[in-house]
Amino acid sequence: MSAASAATAGSEDGNGKVTRVIRVGSRKSQLARIQTDSVAEKLKDLYPEVHTEIVAMATTGDKILDTALSKIGEKSLFTKELENALERNERENPHDAVVLHPKNAGKTLHTLPEKSVIGTSSLRRAAQLKKRFPHLEFKDIRGNLNTRLKKLDEKDDFSAIILAAAGLRRMGWESRVSQLLGPEDCMYAVGQGALAVEVRARDRDILDMVSVLHDPETVLRCVAERAFLRHLEGGCSVPVAVHTEIKDSQLYMTGAVFSLDGSDSIKETMQTSLVMDTQEEEGSSDDPQHVGITARNVSSRDQASAEKLGVDLACLLLSKGAREILTVARQLNDAR
């Protein structure tokens, strides 16, 4: 999930006429700019009279590159300066992808030689893949996509790296995807593949503008995922993974927690029924938020059902010992 934040101002054009200016904050990385620009372009198409101005900024996660993400000890490393994401756009493929070193072309994680080193900065990925592929070794790798691919291609430190498929596609690097990892290999992170736009609560007109970008299914899936993670009190320092899908007006969610080495895990699946009515409820005048998401064109009843599903699934895992697994994982991560 990526975020951009919007603010507004006014300016005069060459004829002295005041026009609407929307300032959109973005991380400085190439991928963040591509994603932010795509949202800005959609807004321009929908509202030609509006001018967008991109304001690039560095986040905590961008500034600290010599420490594993799980060791920094803060949440929202790449969104803190942009605040938590409130609005979502249509979701890309949320799955993880394997990018092989050129010398390993044609191979998969299953067929890589014993002790091959796989690069990933995610405890979630490493925990699941260690369990699934015990013949492989995993090592932390930091940097933006360009940097990680350069480290992979120009050195022999890694046989492959694991990246989000959505990021590779948005960068135009789909040809580098050697293998897509399904949920049987590696469930994805909460919100992965979804775009988010933060809007100040008082800017109701901006909320109206960006609401047309919502994809209802993406909103409901992300509400459930975020509720699950929040109730578990998870973050970068613990391995938590999800898989959601909507079929026949049913929202299905699988959630799991893992020990750092993947040897201990709890995974369960639950579902809930949806109305999938995109019309606003009669008499609704405020903007109820569900786990930080404001989605005016998505049924509030369905959002409440999705949030409850995430909480219920988290409670089920906690009743089966998830808290103990996560506590040990945090302690071991802090001690590394």
Salt bridges, closest charged atoms under 4 A:
ASP37 OD1 - ARG33 NH2 3.68
GLU41 OE2 - LYS44 NZ 3.68
GLU53 OE2 - ARG23 NE 3.54
ASP62 OD1 - ARG27 NH2 2.53
GLU74 OE1 - LYS80 NZ 3.19
GLU87 OE1 - HIS214 NE2 2.57
GLU92 OE2 - ARG169 NH2 2.59
GLU92 OE2 - ARG170 NE 3.90
ASP96 OD2 - ARG124 NH1 2.88
ASP96 OD1 - ARG125 NH2 2.84
GLU137 OE2 - LYS115 NZ 3.93
ASP153 OD2 - ARG176 NH1 2.91
ASP156 OD1 - HIS101 NE2 3.39
ASP156 OD1 - LYS103 NZ 3.77
ASP185 OD1 - ARG132 NE 2.55
ASP203 OD2 - ARG200 NE 2.99
ASP205 OD2 - ARG20 NH2 2.65
ASP208 OD1 - ARG296 NH1 1.98
GLU225 OE2 - ARG91 NH1 3.00
GLU245 OE1 - LYS247 NZ 3.73
GLU268 OE2 - LYS320 NZ 2.65
ASP277 OD2 - ARG301 NH2 3.88
GLU281 OE2 - ARG301 NE 3.68
ASP287 OD2 - ARG204 NH1 2.95
ASP287 OD2 - ARG296 NH2 2.79
GLU307 OE2 - ARG230 NH2 3.36
GLU307 OE1 - HIS290 ND1 2.84
ASP312 OD2 - LYS308 NZ 2.66
